[in-house]
């Protein structure tokens, strides 16, 4: 069975794989009103790096949703060893297993792009409390390119659609969110910043195929450096 990019991401156990990494996550959360009574949902939580940070830093209740079983196991292992009160749930962003009006903040770190976006946004709005905040760090198309090139990128990463900033605004607006603010972060990652370096939680017996996928990812990263960026999306229910 051929491993996809997301499969290999899980096997490598990459923490903070989203654009901006944990450093950007810290920065955008610092701008929100969060206290011990806050309920936060981290969708597509991966190995649980962000969920662990939120729980530890803010001492609030965190729910972490993950659909990939390998990532789910790694998140459970991480959080069980540090005894943080995080609820880990297996599930899809398009079918959230939570009641209506439940969360104060929902965080999506490059997750919505990999889902059926209108359906996911509808679900996120449903489980947010009135005036609740959705924070997204999502891939964004910076300029139009050849259709064949775009399709190759979409096929490799498994995203359902790659949107421009204006398209993201319209998609979020059509989902019923308000006070939409989309910002661009131009800060380049600091390769010597060890505190916020990419984290790996490796599985055993990683195949040569996965290393090949990683090489392809690195090539796409170079080729699409000026074509695909990301935006921070903040909006309210």
Order of alpha helices (4+ residues) and beta strands (2+ residues): alpha-alpha-beta-alpha-beta-alpha-beta-beta-alpha-beta-alpha-alpha-beta-alpha-beta
